[in-house]
Amino acid sequence: MTDTRYPTILLFGAPGVGKGTQGSIIGQVPGFFHLACGDVFRSLNIRSPEGKEIYDYSSRGELVPDELTVRVWNKALLGHIAVSRFRPPEELLILDGIPRTVTQSEILQSTINVLKVVHLVCADQEQMIDRIKRRAIRENRADDASEEVIRRRFEVYRRESDPVINCYDPEKVAYVDALQRPSKVLSDVLQILIPVQAAWLDALKEIED
């Protein structure tokens, strides 16, 4: 039976490691479509019921409840498909910011086919906190403006998100040092993803033939 789930690459790592930066660049490469859960949340009307509820959680540095996260994310994904921004199965879906909990990973098993997990690793939390604060100023991101909130996000990440990596086959997980120059990080990530993309397209071709 043909797998109808969306072929997916997960960008995984702690707050501030550069998942969004790398994802947005890779999303410009033909054959990849980037969807960041944080961007989906920030695009919501804060006066809408969903937008207000999500802002209430994110402004405190807490995770948005699993059911709400997946529901809002799925609605955004289907919208991109409807207007042909994302064209599965030929394009690989690049995700960052979801799944953030083991429960989300379990819920999404019926929706996404995870081909690879790229874990952006950084052992220096203080450097990540400084990076997030500078980003908050540069991008006017209120959810990243408070150091207290940022530190709470790291606590939540260690408790809720760190275990997510164990939901996937270790052979599918690749590690990249996030403290390298952004261009070197991008080079390392692409070296991981290009063979995955090639293997996926070859498999599609065999099915079509």
Secondary structure, 3 states (H helix, E strand, C coil): CCCCCEEEEEEECCCCCCHHHHHHHHCCCCCEEEEEHHHHHHCCCCCCHHHHHHHHHHCCCCCCCHHHHHHHHHHHHHHHHHCCCCCCCCCEEEEECCCCCHHHHHHHCCCEEEEEEEEEECCCHHHHHHHHHHHHHHHCCHHHCCHHHHHHHHHHHHHHHHHHHHHCCHHHEEEEECCCCHHHHHHHHHHHHHHHHHHHHHHHHHHHC
